[in-house]
Amino acid sequence: MPTHGLLIDYDFCTGCHTCEIACKQEHNLPVGKWGIKVFEFGPMEIQSDKYLITYIPYPTDLCDLCEERARKGKLPSCVKHCQADVMKYGAIEDLAEEMKKKPKMLLWAPK
């Protein structure tokens, strides 16, 4: 049973893909493989002439929450390098409490 996870506030993700790049470099992942992947939803018309694009960073099964970094007391690479500061790493119980404060968040823990 996992004890730690990622809390991602996708309401403010800008879609910069920095988390993807940081993860690929940290784990030396080949082309076509990601530890975290940013998905784009939209554009969706929300009003006449107003559109919304939502970016959702989603960890894949290759994500190990940067286990080696975490053992050294460091943040996972995606969290450290997130330009919009929308990711938090911590104990699942603490992140679940944080989730109660705001909608549009994703809590992820590795299997």
Biopython code that builds the backbone (N, CA, C, O; Angstrom):
import numpy as np
from Bio.PDB.StructureBuilder import StructureBuilder

atoms = [
    (1, "MET", "N", (0.856, -1.181, 0.000)),
    (1, "MET", "CA", (0.000, 0.000, 0.000)),
    (1, "MET", "C", (0.899, 1.241, 0.000)),
    (1, "MET", "O", (1.760, 1.381, 0.870)),
    (2, "PRO", "N", (0.706, 2.138, -0.967)),
    (2, "PRO", "CA", (1.536, 3.338, -1.020)),
    (2, "PRO", "C", (1.243, 4.282, 0.152)),
    (2, "PRO", "O", (0.118, 4.344, 0.648)),
    (3, "THR", "N", (2.259, 5.002, 0.577)),
    (3, "THR", "CA", (2.110, 5.957, 1.671)),
    (3, "THR", "C", (2.206, 7.402, 1.196)),
    (3, "THR", "O", (1.704, 8.310, 1.858)),
    (4, "HIS", "N", (2.851, 7.617, 0.050)),
    (4, "HIS", "CA", (3.050, 8.958, -0.487)),
    (4, "HIS", "C", (2.466, 9.071, -1.894)),
    (4, "HIS", "O", (2.299, 8.076, -2.599)),
    (5, "GLY", "N", (2.165, 10.294, -2.277)),
    (5, "GLY", "CA", (1.592, 10.511, -3.595)),
    (5, "GLY", "C", (1.819, 11.928, -4.070)),
    (5, "GLY", "O", (2.547, 12.711, -3.459)),
    (6, "LEU", "N", (1.167, 12.232, -5.186)),
    (6, "LEU", "CA", (1.199, 13.562, -5.792)),
    (6, "LEU", "C", (-0.198, 14.150, -5.754)),
    (6, "LEU", "O", (-1.180, 13.456, -6.018)),
    (7, "LEU", "N", (-0.284, 15.414, -5.431)),
    (7, "LEU", "CA", (-1.536, 16.157, -5.529)),
    (7, "LEU", "C", (-1.329, 17.175, -6.632)),
    (7, "LEU", "O", (-0.418, 18.000, -6.559)),
    (8, "ILE", "N", (-2.168, 17.120, -7.649)),
    (8, "ILE", "CA", (-2.010, 17.982, -8.823)),
    (8, "ILE", "C", (-3.236, 18.871, -8.954)),
    (8, "ILE", "O", (-4.357, 18.383, -9.093)),
    (9, "ASP", "N", (-3.016, 20.168, -8.907)),
    (9, "ASP", "CA", (-4.070, 21.167, -9.081)),
    (9, "ASP", "C", (-4.134, 21.523, -10.559)),
    (9, "ASP", "O", (-3.499, 22.480, -11.001)),
    (10, "TYR", "N", (-4.895, 20.759, -11.315)),
    (10, "TYR", "CA", (-4.891, 20.966, -12.758)),
    (10, "TYR", "C", (-5.665, 22.194, -13.194)),
    (10, "TYR", "O", (-5.658, 22.528, -14.379)),
    (11, "ASP", "N", (-6.327, 22.873, -12.282)),
    (11, "ASP", "CA", (-7.019, 24.108, -12.618)),
    (11, "ASP", "C", (-6.031, 25.197, -13.038)),
    (11, "ASP", "O", (-6.384, 26.094, -13.804)),
    (12, "PHE", "N", (-4.800, 25.121, -12.541)),
    (12, "PHE", "CA", (-3.813, 26.158, -12.834)),
    (12, "PHE", "C", (-2.637, 25.677, -13.676)),
    (12, "PHE", "O", (-1.694, 26.436, -13.899)),
    (13, "CYS", "N", (-2.673, 24.432, -14.148)),
    (13, "CYS", "CA", (-1.604, 23.941, -15.016)),
    (13, "CYS", "C", (-1.623, 24.737, -16.324)),
    (13, "CYS", "O", (-2.675, 24.919, -16.937)),
    (14, "THR", "N", (-0.443, 25.207, -16.739)),
    (14, "THR", "CA", (-0.343, 26.017, -17.953)),
    (14, "THR", "C", (-0.004, 25.193, -19.185)),
    (14, "THR", "O", (0.025, 25.724, -20.295)),
    (15, "GLY", "N", (0.251, 23.908, -19.005)),
    (15, "GLY", "CA", (0.577, 23.052, -20.141)),
    (15, "GLY", "C", (1.996, 23.253, -20.646)),
    (15, "GLY", "O", (2.250, 23.057, -21.834)),
    (16, "CYS", "N", (2.930, 23.640, -19.779)),
    (16, "CYS", "CA", (4.304, 23.924, -20.209)),
    (16, "CYS", "C", (5.115, 22.653, -20.475)),
    (16, "CYS", "O", (6.149, 22.715, -21.141)),
    (17, "HIS", "N", (4.668, 21.517, -19.972)),
    (17, "HIS", "CA", (5.318, 20.208, -20.165)),
    (17, "HIS", "C", (6.660, 20.079, -19.445)),
    (17, "HIS", "O", (7.396, 19.124, -19.693)),
    (18, "THR", "N", (6.989, 21.018, -18.561)),
    (18, "THR", "CA", (8.256, 20.938, -17.832)),
    (18, "THR", "C", (8.323, 19.670, -16.984)),
    (18, "THR", "O", (9.389, 19.071, -16.848)),
    (19, "CYS", "N", (7.197, 19.261, -16.417)),
    (19, "CYS", "CA", (7.185, 18.034, -15.609)),
    (19, "CYS", "C", (7.572, 16.825, -16.452)),
    (19, "CYS", "O", (8.306, 15.949, -15.993)),
    (20, "GLU", "N", (7.078, 16.780, -17.683)),
    (20, "GLU", "CA", (7.417, 15.673, -18.589)),
    (20, "GLU", "C", (8.920, 15.627, -18.854)),
    (20, "GLU", "O", (9.548, 14.572, -18.772)),
    (21, "ILE", "N", (9.479, 16.783, -19.173)),
    (21, "ILE", "CA", (10.899, 16.872, -19.509)),
    (21, "ILE", "C", (11.765, 16.513, -18.299)),
    (21, "ILE", "O", (12.728, 15.757, -18.421)),
    (22, "ALA", "N", (11.415, 17.058, -17.136)),
    (22, "ALA", "CA", (12.185, 16.769, -15.922)),
    (22, "ALA", "C", (12.174, 15.277, -15.612)),
    (22, "ALA", "O", (13.202, 14.710, -15.242)),
    (23, "CYS", "N", (11.027, 14.650, -15.760)),
    (23, "CYS", "CA", (10.899, 13.217, -15.493)),
    (23, "CYS", "C", (11.716, 12.400, -16.491)),
    (23, "CYS", "O", (12.444, 11.485, -16.107)),
    (24, "LYS", "N", (11.589, 12.735, -17.769)),
    (24, "LYS", "CA", (12.335, 12.008, -18.799)),
    (24, "LYS", "C", (13.835, 12.086, -18.540)),
    (24, "LYS", "O", (14.548, 11.094, -18.689)),
    (25, "GLN", "N", (14.311, 13.265, -18.152)),
    (25, "GLN", "CA", (15.737, 13.425, -17.892)),
    (25, "GLN", "C", (16.153, 12.698, -16.623)),
    (25, "GLN", "O", (17.208, 12.064, -16.591)),
    (26, "GLU", "N", (15.347, 12.780, -15.591)),
    (26, "GLU", "CA", (15.665, 12.116, -14.318)),
    (26, "GLU", "C", (15.790, 10.599, -14.480)),
    (26, "GLU", "O", (16.669, 9.968, -13.892)),
    (27, "HIS", "N", (14.897, 10.029, -15.288)),
    (27, "HIS", "CA", (14.836, 8.570, -15.432)),
    (27, "HIS", "C", (15.396, 8.060, -16.752)),
    (27, "HIS", "O", (15.361, 6.861, -17.028)),
    (28, "ASN", "N", (15.911, 8.975, -17.562)),
    (28, "ASN", "CA", (16.476, 8.611, -18.865)),
    (28, "ASN", "C", (15.490, 7.775, -19.697)),
    (28, "ASN", "O", (15.840, 6.728, -20.242)),
    (29, "LEU", "N", (14.262, 8.267, -19.775)),
    (29, "LEU", "CA", (13.219, 7.537, -20.506)),
    (29, "LEU", "C", (13.356, 7.760, -22.013)),
    (29, "LEU", "O", (13.653, 8.869, -22.456)),
    (30, "PRO", "N", (13.139, 6.708, -22.793)),
    (30, "PRO", "CA", (13.270, 6.834, -24.253)),
    (30, "PRO", "C", (12.075, 7.559, -24.872)),
    (30, "PRO", "O", (11.061, 7.794, -24.214)),
    (31, "VAL", "N", (12.216, 7.898, -26.123)),
    (31, "VAL", "CA", (11.135, 8.527, -26.882)),
    (31, "VAL", "C", (9.895, 7.636, -26.808)),
    (31, "VAL", "O", (9.986, 6.420, -26.978)),
    (32, "GLY", "N", (8.755, 8.241, -26.558)),
    (32, "GLY", "CA", (7.504, 7.496, -26.509)),
    (32, "GLY", "C", (7.139, 6.957, -25.136)),
    (32, "GLY", "O", (6.090, 6.332, -24.976)),
    (33, "LYS", "N", (7.987, 7.190, -24.148)),
    (33, "LYS", "CA", (7.696, 6.734, -22.774)),
    (33, "LYS", "C", (7.742, 7.940, -21.845)),
    (33, "LYS", "O", (8.596, 8.817, -21.976)),
    (34, "TRP", "N", (6.807, 7.960, -20.909)),
    (34, "TRP", "CA", (6.715, 9.060, -19.960)),
    (34, "TRP", "C", (6.445, 8.521, -18.567)),
    (34, "TRP", "O", (5.759, 7.512, -18.400)),
    (35, "GLY", "N", (6.985, 9.195, -17.582)),
    (35, "GLY", "CA", (6.623, 8.934, -16.199)),
    (35, "GLY", "C", (5.428, 9.790, -15.810)),
    (35, "GLY", "O", (4.637, 9.432, -14.938)),
    (36, "ILE", "N", (5.320, 10.941, -16.485)),
    (36, "ILE", "CA", (4.158, 11.818, -16.350)),
    (36, "ILE", "C", (3.906, 12.407, -17.733)),
    (36, "ILE", "O", (4.845, 12.736, -18.458)),
    (37, "LYS", "N", (2.652, 12.534, -18.086)),
    (37, "LYS", "CA", (2.270, 13.036, -19.410)),
    (37, "LYS", "C", (1.209, 14.103, -19.217)),
    (37, "LYS", "O", (0.269, 13.914, -18.445)),
    (38, "VAL", "N", (1.352, 15.219, -19.912)),
    (38, "VAL", "CA", (0.365, 16.298, -19.841)),
    (38, "VAL", "C", (-0.638, 16.112, -20.976)),
    (38, "VAL", "O", (-0.282, 16.149, -22.153)),
    (39, "PHE", "N", (-1.886, 15.912, -20.600)),
    (39, "PHE", "CA", (-2.957, 15.778, -21.580)),
    (39, "PHE", "C", (-3.680, 17.108, -21.724)),
    (39, "PHE", "O", (-3.816, 17.871, -20.767)),
    (40, "GLU", "N", (-4.137, 17.366, -22.936)),
    (40, "GLU", "CA", (-4.858, 18.605, -23.229)),
    (40, "GLU", "C", (-6.316, 18.276, -23.514)),
    (40, "GLU", "O", (-6.622, 17.429, -24.353)),
    (41, "PHE", "N", (-7.200, 18.948, -22.814)),
    (41, "PHE", "CA", (-8.634, 18.775, -23.013)),
    (41, "PHE", "C", (-9.189, 20.092, -23.549)),
    (41, "PHE", "O", (-9.136, 21.118, -22.871)),
    (42, "GLY", "N", (-9.710, 20.057, -24.748)),
    (42, "GLY", "CA", (-10.269, 21.273, -25.331)),
    (42, "GLY", "C", (-9.565, 21.615, -26.626)),
    (42, "GLY", "O", (-8.771, 20.819, -27.128)),
    (43, "PRO", "N", (-9.840, 22.777, -27.171)),
    (43, "PRO", "CA", (-10.622, 23.866, -26.585)),
    (43, "PRO", "C", (-12.111, 23.542, -26.541)),
    (43, "PRO", "O", (-12.664, 22.898, -27.433)),
    (44, "MET", "N", (-12.727, 24.012, -25.478)),
    (44, "MET", "CA", (-14.151, 23.815, -25.272)),
    (44, "MET", "C", (-14.797, 25.190, -25.137)),
    (44, "MET", "O", (-14.368, 26.015, -24.331)),
    (45, "GLU", "N", (-15.831, 25.421, -25.937)),
    (45, "GLU", "CA", (-16.517, 26.708, -25.865)),
    (45, "GLU", "C", (-17.321, 26.777, -24.574)),
    (45, "GLU", "O", (-18.173, 25.927, -24.318)),
    (46, "ILE", "N", (-17.046, 27.797, -23.761)),
    (46, "ILE", "CA", (-17.766, 27.959, -22.499)),
    (46, "ILE", "C", (-18.776, 29.092, -22.574)),
    (46, "ILE", "O", (-19.751, 29.111, -21.823)),
    (47, "GLN", "N", (-18.546, 30.031, -23.474)),
    (47, "GLN", "CA", (-19.480, 31.111, -23.801)),
    (47, "GLN", "C", (-19.223, 31.460, -25.244)),
    (47, "GLN", "O", (-18.234, 31.016, -25.827)),
    (48, "SER", "N", (-20.091, 32.242, -25.822)),
    (48, "SER", "CA", (-19.878, 32.665, -27.195)),
    (48, "SER", "C", (-18.527, 33.367, -27.297)),
    (48, "SER", "O", (-18.280, 34.355, -26.605)),
    (49, "ASP", "N", (-17.672, 32.861, -28.146)),
    (49, "ASP", "CA", (-16.333, 33.409, -28.384)),
    (49, "ASP", "C", (-15.383, 33.284, -27.193)),
    (49, "ASP", "O", (-14.346, 33.947, -27.175)),
    (50, "LYS", "N", (-15.705, 32.456, -26.198)),
    (50, "LYS", "CA", (-14.800, 32.191, -25.084)),
    (50, "LYS", "C", (-14.553, 30.690, -25.007)),
    (50, "LYS", "O", (-15.483, 29.885, -24.941)),
    (51, "TYR", "N", (-13.279, 30.343, -25.019)),
    (51, "TYR", "CA", (-12.903, 28.944, -25.038)),
    (51, "TYR", "C", (-11.991, 28.622, -23.856)),
    (51, "TYR", "O", (-11.275, 29.484, -23.345)),
    (52, "LEU", "N", (-12.038, 27.367, -23.441)),
    (52, "LEU", "CA", (-11.241, 26.911, -22.322)),
    (52, "LEU", "C", (-10.436, 25.690, -22.749)),
    (52, "LEU", "O", (-10.965, 24.757, -23.353)),
    (53, "ILE", "N", (-9.151, 25.718, -22.425)),
    (53, "ILE", "CA", (-8.298, 24.545, -22.603)),
    (53, "ILE", "C", (-7.822, 24.154, -21.213)),
    (53, "ILE", "O", (-7.301, 24.986, -20.470)),
    (54, "THR", "N", (-8.001, 22.895, -20.865)),
    (54, "THR", "CA", (-7.554, 22.382, -19.574)),
    (54, "THR", "C", (-6.400, 21.426, -19.816)),
    (54, "THR", "O", (-6.476, 20.545, -20.672)),
    (55, "TYR", "N", (-5.341, 21.606, -19.059)),
    (55, "TYR", "CA", (-4.183, 20.717, -19.122)),
    (55, "TYR", "C", (-4.181, 19.855, -17.872)),
    (55, "TYR", "O", (-4.353, 20.349, -16.757)),
    (56, "ILE", "N", (-3.985, 18.571, -18.073)),
    (56, "ILE", "CA", (-4.014, 17.641, -16.950)),
    (56, "ILE", "C", (-2.731, 16.811, -16.949)),
    (56, "ILE", "O", (-2.574, 15.904, -17.766)),
    (57, "PRO", "N", (-1.800, 17.128, -16.018)),
    (57, "PRO", "CA", (-0.615, 16.282, -15.875)),
    (57, "PRO", "C", (-1.034, 14.972, -15.210)),
    (57, "PRO", "O", (-1.649, 14.981, -14.143)),
    (58, "TYR", "N", (-0.704, 13.865, -15.832)),
    (58, "TYR", "CA", (-1.131, 12.583, -15.305)),
    (58, "TYR", "C", (0.058, 11.620, -15.219)),
    (58, "TYR", "O", (0.648, 11.281, -16.244)),
    (59, "PRO", "N", (0.415, 11.179, -14.013)),
    (59, "PRO", "CA", (1.503, 10.207, -13.872)),
    (59, "PRO", "C", (1.118, 8.872, -14.508)),
    (59, "PRO", "O", (-0.044, 8.467, -14.467)),
    (60, "THR", "N", (2.091, 8.205, -15.087)),
    (60, "THR", "CA", (1.860, 6.909, -15.721)),
    (60, "THR", "C", (2.346, 5.796, -14.790)),
    (60, "THR", "O", (2.836, 6.061, -13.692)),
    (61, "ASP", "N", (2.206, 4.571, -15.237)),
    (61, "ASP", "CA", (2.682, 3.430, -14.449)),
    (61, "ASP", "C", (4.201, 3.406, -14.316)),
    (61, "ASP", "O", (4.730, 2.652, -13.499)),
    (62, "LEU", "N", (4.918, 4.216, -15.101)),
    (62, "LEU", "CA", (6.369, 4.289, -14.978)),
    (62, "LEU", "C", (6.811, 5.206, -13.839)),
    (62, "LEU", "O", (7.987, 5.222, -13.475)),
    (63, "CYS", "N", (5.873, 5.970, -13.275)),
    (63, "CYS", "CA", (6.203, 6.886, -12.184)),
    (63, "CYS", "C", (6.435, 6.105, -10.888)),
    (63, "CYS", "O", (5.605, 5.301, -10.464)),
    (64, "ASP", "N", (7.587, 6.370, -10.280)),
    (64, "ASP", "CA", (7.880, 5.790, -8.963)),
    (64, "ASP", "C", (8.041, 6.891, -7.918)),
    (64, "ASP", "O", (8.633, 6.672, -6.861)),
    (65, "LEU", "N", (7.510, 8.073, -8.222)),
    (65, "LEU", "CA", (7.619, 9.258, -7.367)),
    (65, "LEU", "C", (9.085, 9.588, -7.070)),
    (65, "LEU", "O", (9.427, 10.069, -5.989)),
    (66, "CYS", "N", (9.943, 9.314, -8.065)),
    (66, "CYS", "CA", (11.389, 9.565, -7.915)),
    (66, "CYS", "C", (11.888, 8.990, -6.598)),
    (66, "CYS", "O", (12.443, 9.695, -5.756)),
    (67, "GLU", "N", (11.677, 7.719, -6.450)),
    (67, "GLU", "CA", (11.989, 7.008, -5.209)),
    (67, "GLU", "C", (13.392, 7.316, -4.673)),
    (67, "GLU", "O", (13.564, 7.541, -3.475)),
    (68, "GLU", "N", (14.386, 7.326, -5.553)),
    (68, "GLU", "CA", (15.757, 7.613, -5.108)),
    (68, "GLU", "C", (15.879, 9.034, -4.580)),
    (68, "GLU", "O", (16.518, 9.259, -3.553)),
    (69, "ARG", "N", (15.271, 10.000, -5.273)),
    (69, "ARG", "CA", (15.299, 11.398, -4.826)),
    (69, "ARG", "C", (14.599, 11.533, -3.473)),
    (69, "ARG", "O", (15.095, 12.202, -2.567)),
    (70, "ALA", "N", (13.433, 10.884, -3.353)),
    (70, "ALA", "CA", (12.646, 10.981, -2.123)),
    (70, "ALA", "C", (13.421, 10.410, -0.925)),
    (70, "ALA", "O", (13.352, 10.958, 0.175)),
    (71, "ARG", "N", (14.154, 9.313, -1.138)),
    (71, "ARG", "CA", (14.957, 8.727, -0.065)),
    (71, "ARG", "C", (16.012, 9.698, 0.453)),
    (71, "ARG", "O", (16.423, 9.621, 1.611)),
    (72, "LYS", "N", (16.448, 10.614, -0.413)),
    (72, "LYS", "CA", (17.454, 11.613, -0.039)),
    (72, "LYS", "C", (16.807, 12.894, 0.489)),
    (72, "LYS", "O", (17.494, 13.881, 0.750)),
    (73, "GLY", "N", (15.470, 12.871, 0.646)),
    (73, "GLY", "CA", (14.774, 14.041, 1.154)),
    (73, "GLY", "C", (14.463, 15.090, 0.097)),
    (73, "GLY", "O", (14.095, 16.217, 0.428)),
    (74, "LYS", "N", (14.608, 14.727, -1.174)),
    (74, "LYS", "CA", (14.337, 15.655, -2.276)),
    (74, "LYS", "C", (12.936, 15.426, -2.819)),
    (74, "LYS", "O", (12.360, 14.351, -2.653)),
    (75, "LEU", "N", (12.399, 16.444, -3.467)),
    (75, "LEU", "CA", (11.099, 16.327, -4.129)),
    (75, "LEU", "C", (11.236, 15.536, -5.420)),
    (75, "LEU", "O", (12.309, 15.520, -6.023)),
    (76, "PRO", "N", (10.165, 14.878, -5.852)),
    (76, "PRO", "CA", (10.181, 14.274, -7.184)),
    (76, "PRO", "C", (10.514, 15.350, -8.220)),
    (76, "PRO", "O", (10.160, 16.517, -8.054)),
    (77, "SER", "N", (11.178, 14.952, -9.259)),
    (77, "SER", "CA", (11.650, 15.888, -10.277)),
    (77, "SER", "C", (10.514, 16.714, -10.888)),
    (77, "SER", "O", (10.685, 17.908, -11.139)),
    (78, "CYS", "N", (9.380, 16.100, -11.125)),
    (78, "CYS", "CA", (8.252, 16.830, -11.722)),
    (78, "CYS", "C", (7.774, 17.944, -10.797)),
    (78, "CYS", "O", (7.445, 19.037, -11.259)),
    (79, "VAL", "N", (7.735, 17.673, -9.499)),
    (79, "VAL", "CA", (7.289, 18.658, -8.516)),
    (79, "VAL", "C", (8.304, 19.799, -8.432)),
    (79, "VAL", "O", (7.934, 20.973, -8.431)),
    (80, "LYS", "N", (9.571, 19.443, -8.362)),
    (80, "LYS", "CA", (10.624, 20.449, -8.237)),
    (80, "LYS", "C", (10.618, 21.422, -9.423)),
    (80, "LYS", "O", (10.828, 22.621, -9.244)),
    (81, "HIS", "N", (10.383, 20.911, -10.610)),
    (81, "HIS", "CA", (10.525, 21.728, -11.811)),
    (81, "HIS", "C", (9.218, 22.304, -12.343)),
    (81, "HIS", "O", (9.231, 23.009, -13.352)),
    (82, "CYS", "N", (8.102, 22.027, -11.699)),
    (82, "CYS", "CA", (6.812, 22.537, -12.164)),
    (82, "CYS", "C", (6.818, 24.068, -12.160)),
    (82, "CYS", "O", (6.957, 24.687, -11.105)),
    (83, "GLN", "N", (6.670, 24.671, -13.329)),
    (83, "GLN", "CA", (6.728, 26.125, -13.476)),
    (83, "GLN", "C", (5.534, 26.831, -12.832)),
    (83, "GLN", "O", (5.665, 27.957, -12.353)),
    (84, "ALA", "N", (4.386, 26.180, -12.818)),
    (84, "ALA", "CA", (3.169, 26.796, -12.267)),
    (84, "ALA", "C", (2.947, 26.422, -10.803)),
    (84, "ALA", "O", (1.980, 26.877, -10.191)),
    (85, "ASP", "N", (3.824, 25.605, -10.239)),
    (85, "ASP", "CA", (3.745, 25.187, -8.842)),
    (85, "ASP", "C", (2.385, 24.561, -8.508)),
    (85, "ASP", "O", (1.760, 24.894, -7.501)),
    (86, "VAL", "N", (1.948, 23.655, -9.373)),
    (86, "VAL", "CA", (0.637, 23.026, -9.189)),
    (86, "VAL", "C", (0.720, 21.606, -8.624)),
    (86, "VAL", "O", (-0.303, 20.937, -8.476)),
    (87, "MET", "N", (1.922, 21.150, -8.311)),
    (87, "MET", "CA", (2.084, 19.791, -7.799)),
    (87, "MET", "C", (2.631, 19.817, -6.381)),
    (87, "MET", "O", (3.512, 20.612, -6.051)),
    (88, "LYS", "N", (2.092, 18.932, -5.551)),
    (88, "LYS", "CA", (2.603, 18.754, -4.193)),
    (88, "LYS", "C", (2.881, 17.276, -3.984)),
    (88, "LYS", "O", (2.155, 16.418, -4.484)),
    (89, "TYR", "N", (3.940, 16.991, -3.240)),
    (89, "TYR", "CA", (4.314, 15.634, -2.891)),
    (89, "TYR", "C", (4.196, 15.494, -1.378)),
    (89, "TYR", "O", (4.579, 16.398, -0.635)),
    (90, "GLY", "N", (3.671, 14.369, -0.926)),
    (90, "GLY", "CA", (3.585, 14.161, 0.510)),
    (90, "GLY", "C", (2.836, 12.901, 0.868)),
    (90, "GLY", "O", (2.532, 12.066, 0.016)),
    (91, "ALA", "N", (2.546, 12.783, 2.154)),
    (91, "ALA", "CA", (1.776, 11.640, 2.651)),
    (91, "ALA", "C", (0.355, 11.716, 2.082)),
    (91, "ALA", "O", (-0.237, 12.793, 2.010)),
    (92, "ILE", "N", (-0.172, 10.582, 1.686)),
    (92, "ILE", "CA", (-1.489, 10.538, 1.053)),
    (92, "ILE", "C", (-2.560, 11.163, 1.941)),
    (92, "ILE", "O", (-3.425, 11.889, 1.451)),
    (93, "GLU", "N", (-2.507, 10.884, 3.248)),
    (93, "GLU", "CA", (-3.515, 11.437, 4.167)),
    (93, "GLU", "C", (-3.473, 12.964, 4.183)),
    (93, "GLU", "O", (-4.518, 13.615, 4.186)),
    (94, "ASP", "N", (-2.260, 13.540, 4.193)),
    (94, "ASP", "CA", (-2.107, 14.996, 4.186)),
    (94, "ASP", "C", (-2.607, 15.592, 2.870)),
    (94, "ASP", "O", (-3.263, 16.634, 2.863)),
    (95, "LEU", "N", (-2.297, 14.934, 1.773)),
    (95, "LEU", "CA", (-2.728, 15.428, 0.464)),
    (95, "LEU", "C", (-4.245, 15.337, 0.320)),
    (95, "LEU", "O", (-4.863, 16.209, -0.291)),
    (96, "ALA", "N", (-4.847, 14.288, 0.878)),
    (96, "ALA", "CA", (-6.308, 14.139, 0.835)),
    (96, "ALA", "C", (-6.981, 15.272, 1.599)),
    (96, "ALA", "O", (-8.021, 15.777, 1.176)),
    (97, "GLU", "N", (-6.393, 15.674, 2.722)),
    (97, "GLU", "CA", (-6.929, 16.808, 3.492)),
    (97, "GLU", "C", (-6.835, 18.097, 2.673)),
    (97, "GLU", "O", (-7.764, 18.904, 2.655)),
    (98, "GLU", "N", (-5.706, 18.275, 2.002)),
    (98, "GLU", "CA", (-5.494, 19.461, 1.155)),
    (98, "GLU", "C", (-6.525, 19.512, 0.028)),
    (98, "GLU", "O", (-6.981, 20.586, -0.365)),
    (99, "MET", "N", (-6.882, 18.338, -0.481)),
    (99, "MET", "CA", (-7.852, 18.226, -1.574)),
    (99, "MET", "C", (-9.229, 18.754, -1.191)),
    (99, "MET", "O", (-9.972, 19.237, -2.045)),
    (100, "LYS", "N", (-9.560, 18.664, 0.068)),
    (100, "LYS", "CA", (-10.878, 19.100, 0.526)),
    (100, "LYS", "C", (-11.065, 20.610, 0.365)),
    (100, "LYS", "O", (-12.194, 21.100, 0.326)),
    (101, "LYS", "N", (-9.959, 21.339, 0.273)),
    (101, "LYS", "CA", (-10.016, 22.801, 0.204)),
    (101, "LYS", "C", (-10.389, 23.327, -1.179)),
    (101, "LYS", "O", (-10.824, 24.471, -1.312)),
    (102, "LYS", "N", (-10.220, 22.498, -2.207)),
    (102, "LYS", "CA", (-10.394, 23.005, -3.563)),
    (102, "LYS", "C", (-10.754, 21.882, -4.529)),
    (102, "LYS", "O", (-10.189, 20.791, -4.452)),
    (103, "PRO", "N", (-11.682, 22.142, -5.429)),
    (103, "PRO", "CA", (-11.989, 21.147, -6.459)),
    (103, "PRO", "C", (-10.917, 21.162, -7.553)),
    (103, "PRO", "O", (-9.949, 21.918, -7.479)),
    (104, "LYS", "N", (-11.104, 20.338, -8.537)),
    (104, "LYS", "CA", (-10.218, 20.234, -9.697)),
    (104, "LYS", "C", (-8.794, 19.874, -9.315)),
    (104, "LYS", "O", (-7.829, 20.469, -9.793)),
    (105, "MET", "N", (-8.690, 18.893, -8.448)),
    (105, "MET", "CA", (-7.382, 18.375, -8.081)),
    (105, "MET", "C", (-7.378, 16.866, -8.289)),
    (105, "MET", "O", (-8.410, 16.203, -8.199)),
    (106, "LEU", "N", (-6.206, 16.353, -8.566)),
    (106, "LEU", "CA", (-6.041, 14.932, -8.794)),
    (106, "LEU", "C", (-5.039, 14.406, -7.769)),
    (106, "LEU", "O", (-3.931, 14.930, -7.655)),
    (107, "LEU", "N", (-5.426, 13.375, -7.026)),
    (107, "LEU", "CA", (-4.522, 12.736, -6.074)),
    (107, "LEU", "C", (-4.086, 11.411, -6.685)),
    (107, "LEU", "O", (-4.915, 10.565, -7.019)),
    (108, "TRP", "N", (-2.780, 11.244, -6.825)),
    (108, "TRP", "CA", (-2.245, 10.053, -7.464)),
    (108, "TRP", "C", (-1.229, 9.398, -6.549)),
    (108, "TRP", "O", (-0.399, 10.071, -5.939)),
    (109, "ALA", "N", (-1.302, 8.081, -6.459)),
    (109, "ALA", "CA", (-0.327, 7.292, -5.710)),
    (109, "ALA", "C", (0.050, 6.076, -6.562)),
    (109, "ALA", "O", (-0.811, 5.480, -7.209)),
    (110, "PRO", "N", (1.330, 5.712, -6.561)),
    (110, "PRO", "CA", (1.753, 4.560, -7.366)),
    (110, "PRO", "C", (1.171, 3.270, -6.830)),
    (110, "PRO", "O", (0.795, 3.175, -5.662)),
    (111, "LYS", "N", (1.102, 2.282, -7.699)),
    (111, "LYS", "CA", (0.564, 0.986, -7.259)),
    (111, "LYS", "C", (1.555, 0.203, -6.472)),
    (111, "LYS", "O", (1.256, -0.907, -6.031)),
]
sb = StructureBuilder()
sb.init_structure("model")
sb.init_model(0)
sb.init_chain("A")
sb.init_seg("    ")
for serial, (resi, resn, name, xyz) in enumerate(atoms, 1):
    if name == "N":
        sb.init_residue(resn, " ", resi, " ")
    sb.init_atom(name, np.array(xyz, "f"), 0.0, 1.0, " ", f" {name:<3s}", serial, name[0])
structure = sb.get_structure()
